[in-house]
Each structure stands twice: as structure tokens, then as C-alpha cells.
């Protein structure tokens, strides 16, 4: 069998085998991006997805007008999107307004064949001789993931600092007009919630990502938020016609404030969206089985495997416990910074290592008994009206003898110190000394650092620390925590570093946490928002 053709001079026959031999195999196109000058559309995509963004210089606007799953042809954005939103003072800036002003775009190739698309804006207040700030919106698309990651950069061009509030990093008109058929599934490292939530909905403090599914088309969008701990916030048609990913609004308890110093720039946390096609229930089951795959770039299953730990109390006959230890066992103790226990801890560590085991320490970051450390100027200062203490487990309000009340009055609760005071430096040096003297293999950072136990409002309201407002202190505390973790990894490469629920502030680890810590431990005794 063959194909015949005529040139007018003769006939040549090409066999199917010849055709197959000459045809090159189809190659994956990878990530791509470009700009169509005729339509004013900035586009980006890969084999799985494609997104179109209209850049309108006349209206000074930027809007996503198409976000499609290429194999199925399904478009998830039926009308132009808001794109982003934030507030400085009383002025609200967004992609669908003339504030700020669109200037230019740039496309660069990054490592691994990814494409980064950056759109630049300028804001001029009219009261200044020079622009007030520059804004860059960054989009990053990868060759093999149906994911677009996004973040903002704001550069302060003035001589005074300002605060950025009510930050929405991604705002898309996903599933517009189909809100009634949507289901929302909260997803964390431990899997997907058993029951879906209806629209409208907002929240997600403890959720590494959210799955929004449309039962009528068997299509879903995964919303990911790489903000730290309590800052994560999602909305699905709750306050306006949009699905958004960003930071906790300022009006919420523990809302976010980002301070931009004069002549400096800050980056927002990264967020991401992923388009998923197929049966909704099958998608949910797949995410439940392989949750860590859906945190792009931070998918390290080893970080989620908590080792078996044998805990030893310093007050017990620890020599007996160590005698039954086998090589490879992980022995750990709780250390509350009482210097009188340090010699015993060093002895335990030495015995454990001599027996071929590994040694771990769990210690509080900032909650220290006043008998051990009493420096009032370093203390975290909560807002009093939002402060109350949790009731002790053995407290009996009906106890006639009053013994429980007397004990409660006599006990002195531990003090939480602010790591943004000089205490942060003091703590870092103390940890270094502890690790050098014990050669610990595992260090677990524990107990609250964002606020006093039982306090609804987090953050530090004290003066003289390395923060300007209570709300701003929360984000700076997280920055300190991540910087300290990175420092320990550099100084002690073999050290495994863990953090607990009470220290991190939410029930489950997220992308920000897993970028800096190896392990995440539950606290069964702690109450979280």
C-alpha cells in the first residue's frame, strides 16, 4: 500500500513505512509565553494549560480573560478578572482599575525550562514630584505542571514607610455564573476534608490549599497559598464576584499588615492555581492519597514521616530506659531551659550516641518560666482586652475547699518573650551552645511564639522591639522563625529540625513551613484558631 503523486514528468510512490521513518516524533512543547501586539494579549502556557491576560494601556488595566485546560478545551474564566487587589491608606489598587498605571511587561526563562512573566505598574499620587511606588506582578509557569504561580513585588519610592493591607494576590472570575454548582474541599497535608463546603465561603487559615470543583463539568481548580501559618486566606464568591487567594484582611482578627520601608521593596508570599480535569470524586481521592504532590516545589515526603520517638523524663530513672535502647533508636527529652538539668541532658546524649542511637530535644522557643529568665523588657506584650488565660485541666469551679483556686493563685504562668527583642539573639546563642554541647540529632521547637497562650489576638504590642505595630509583628516573627531555621540548617547540616502546632500557630504544616522545617508535630493540648 502506498501514496502516489505526479510531478508532470513521472510518478513516485511513497510507502507508509517510508513516511513513518521520516516523521519525527511529537515533542512536548514545554512552557511558553509571549505577547500578541494586535490584540494586546499576554499569554503563557504549557501542554496542559494556557492563560491570556489583556494589557490595556489606555485603561491602565490588566485582566485575565481566559484560563483554559488545553486537553479538554474547558475555559475556567468566563469574564475579565480583577487580577489583584491591595490597599495603602485609604486607596485601593486593583488590576481592573486605573490605579496603578500599567507600564510594561517582561518575559524571561528561568531554571528548568520555566517561564517568568512580569508586568510592571507605577503609581503617582499627584502630591509628589516622583512616583510613589512601583508594582511588579510575577507569573511563573512550569514545563510539566498544570500550575501558574504568582506573587507581587512593591518598591517604595518615597522617603517614608507605608503599610500594605487587605492583600489579594490572585483574583479570578473562576466558574462565573455557576456558583450554585460549586463544591469547596479544604485540603491539608493530612488529606482532604470529608465533607464539601457550599459557596459563598472564605477562610482557610489551616489549609495548605483549597479544591474548588464544578460538578456539572467534572472540572476543578486547586488554589494554593504559600503564606505562613495564620496568614493564609481564600475567598470563593464571599464578598465580591471572584475567587481569590491572599492574606488575612486587616479587619479580621490577626489581619495582615506589611510594612514597606522607604526606598526598599518587599515580595508578597507566592500563591498558585492548578487546573484539574476528570471525575471530581476521583480527583479528591487522588489528592487525599498523594497530598504532598500538590504543594509544588516543596514535595518532600520525607518531611512528613514522623520518626518513632522514645521520650525520657529527666525526673525518672533514665539509665534504665537507655539500657533497653537498640542501635538506631531515637531517644528524646523535654528541656525547659533549667540550667540545672543541662549536665544530665549531656550525660543522656553521650550514652545514647555511645549505644548507636540518636538524641532529640524538644524545647520552648519563647515561653520561659520567670524563675529561669526574668527580663521584662524582652517580654511579648499582648493587647489586654483580648487576653484571657485557659482554665487548668484539674480546675473545679464547684470545689468547696477552694484548694484548686489557691493553687492557681500561687502558680506563676510562664512568660512569652518576643523574639524580635534582644531575646531573639539571646535564644539563638543559647540554642547554638545547647547543640554544640549535646550533639543533638533532632531539635523540636515548641510552645507559642505569636502570642500568650489563651490570647485571641496575636502579636506583640511592646515598644523598643524590631517591629512597628502589633499586626506587623506577626509577619516579622514568622520571618525571624524561618531565618533562624535556615541558619540552623546551614550550621548543622545533619540536624533534623521540627516545629509543633503551638509554635507555628495552625493545625497543619503548609508550603512555607515545609520550606524551612523537616518535621511537624501535633500538640494535642493546644487550642488554635
Helices and strands as residue ranges (DSSP letters): E 2-6, E 11-15, H 16-22, E 32-36, E 41-45, E 49-56, E 61-69, E 74-75, E 83-88, E 91-94, E 101-109, G 111-113, E 115-123, E 133-141, E 147-156, E 162-172, G 179-181, E 182-188, E 191-192, E 201-203, E 209-214, E 219-225, G 229-231, E 232-236, E 243-247, E 257-260, E 265-267, E 271-277, H 280-289, G 291-294, G 301-304, E 309-311, H 318-323, E 330-335, G 339-341, H 342-354, E 358-364, E 367-368, G 376-378, G 384-386, H 403-410, E 415-416, H 422-438, E 442-446, H 470-491, E 496-500, H 501-504, H 511-514, E 519-521
